[in-house]
Amino acid sequence: MRQMSLFGTQKQKAARRSTRRGVPPLASRRMLRRTAYGLCAAALVAALIWVVRPGTLAGVGDDIQAGFVSVTADAGMTVQQVRAEGQERVSADAIRTAAGVEIGTPIFAVDLDAVRERIQAMDWVESASVERRLPSTLHLRVVERVPVALWQRNRTLVMVDRAGVEIGAEPVSRFGHLPVIVGDGALLRMPPLLDAMATDPTLSGRVKAAIWIGGRRWTLHFDSGLEAKLPESEIGPAWARLVREISDRRLLDEHIAVVDLRLPDRTILRARPPVPPADDRT
């Protein structure tokens, strides 16, 4: 009886020590063991797959791949969260919808390339990355397109990014502050112009339109009505020269219609026609 009593007392003490040390109850320990066994099995299958073809599930037998997905899903590796980041103009819900992955899907059954392609098909999305964050999160990151100009195409204005890719997601009326780009081949020549104009954001903000003339040079139209004809030489020096002329001669404040910089050794100015007196306006 003493031994039974002593044994019982020791068992009770051990149980109390386990409780104090945070040892989970029996049911939880069974769950942990099951998960551990599942993970070990998944690791074994993954190792076999890696030996067959390192770094990817592609190209292995369907049965092996299906087994890997099933074992990892049983171990709790299913999609429970789909997180999106990097978006400003596109909502996170829209990105998750485009991803097309349902909660509860085995996380290793998700085709990351297909998900990325679906997201990149969205109007505002320039690029996307998709990754698994085990055990249960699918992480989506997007880089959105930045509208830099309005391209006049067949008398219609469309937003474009720096690469000339159209952005048709929203009405262009919300982006009326952007310069209008006109002319055949203008989109291909636009990036160097934008780089040059970025050196003086205040002045570039007053450019209302840029017209690519004859496949050779730019003519810029400012909000004051000034028209600037740039030479065919490199756009950077041409813009720098225009900045100096406008600053030194205060061309945006004077009654100047055209500043012509096409000749390397001189600047030609043309004044606006005089405004007739009020009595003569009939």
Order of alpha helices (4+ residues) and beta strands (2+ residues): alpha-alpha-alpha-beta-alpha-alpha-beta-beta-beta-beta-beta-beta-alpha-alpha-beta-beta-beta-alpha-beta-beta
